Amino acid sequence: MNDVALAPFIISILAFVLTYVGIFLDRIHRAIVAISGAVMMIVFGTWLSFYDAHEAVRSVDFDTIMLLLGMMLVVGLFKETGFFQYLAIKAAKLAKGRPWLLLIYLGLVTSLVSMVLDNVTTIIIIVPVTISLADILGISPFPFLMSEVLLSNIGGVATLIGDPPNILIGSAAGFGFVDFLTHLAPIVLLAWLLAQGLLLLMFRKELSKEPSNVKSLMGMDERRAIVDPITTQRMLITLGISILLFFIHELIGLEPGLVALIGACIGLLWVRPDFDKILHEIHWDVLLFFISLFVIVGGLEASGVINTLGSGITALSQQSITLAAVVILWVGALASGVISNVPFTIAMLPILKGLSTQGIDVAPLWWALAIGVGFGANLTPLGSAANVVVVSMSDSLGDKLTFRRWAASGTWIALATCGLGTVAVLVAIRLGLF
């Protein structure tokens, strides 16, 4: 590599490393760090003539951005209806206040909701209700908070729209909604059962405590949680239409991002909300974070770094696609625990896309990546945005969720589910399912 080519190579790696270290340290908002890194990449790319603003725009996957924006709008319309609070209270009443059964039911509700809504929104909706229920019953909310965040990360892996890394992978690999359900949902079901069993074992002492005020719980009217029945009905229909379109989007020639925006437009036109209020529900920082990371990784691709990294994975894949899948799964899991699952996934997209141009069947690698970053998000409190939200909420309870407490349950469950995922990948490749 000559000096002219070496400079862009080194500078792009430096911009990438500084950005990801900044994200890991978490001293400055990660969106600010990512935007700064993207600007740094464009500035140095322009000066060294390997990457400019026009190329940066072309590096952004706008299908992913549209999908995120569309689902954020749908969630914003749904959020204030009280429907998901209704589900949580209904689950608690079905459990009749028994803590171990309540853990299972709330975990099930959280997992199902996280399959159609993003994990952060799921946690923001479910956790406050859980805390109130635990307060009524006089039991510790801690086991339930851990269960909900861990199972939301696991449940989100099952669908295209359930987890941000899946949205990224689906767009890059061309996988549709049905592809995720058929390939990953069975593995997620097994992982969910394993995680639930481990949670019941780990928190058996807390869950054996006799609850109080069960009569107060049973006397609650869950229907009162629904504050706007008309909007709830309309948004349930809108969500149903959106999911139907996700199932058939490949048949009708529409990208998932466009389907999400169709659902958002149906909801907006039908509900006709205060649009300024809905705009506040959109996580603009998340969209800017994704866009900035796409720009940064685009710089790595333009400078030749991605090709260099890809050659190593190519050699591994040519030697054994099974070994490559296992390596990607575990590297993805460990990286997710350190820098969060979204940044690592975006960094991997061009590498795996590059392999496909060389005639390598990369489908098993895509599925291994989805499992690794999805289940690996439970390794540490930094693994996903939902984890960070739960840690922040625990502070207000005076029952802080520390790294040590997380490691006693979350880390072990992440390792166990990743182990199960590894076995599932090996079996699927062996049987030709991946």
PyMOL commands that set and color helices and strands:
alter all, ss='L'
color gray80, all
select helices_A, chain A and resi 3-25+30-47+53-58+62-79+83-94+99-114+119-137+142-156+164-173+177-202+204-207+214-218+222-225+229-248+256-271+275-281+284-303+305-319+321-339+341-356+363-376+385-395+403-431
alter helices_A, ss='H'
color red, helices_A
deselect
rebuild
show_as cartoon
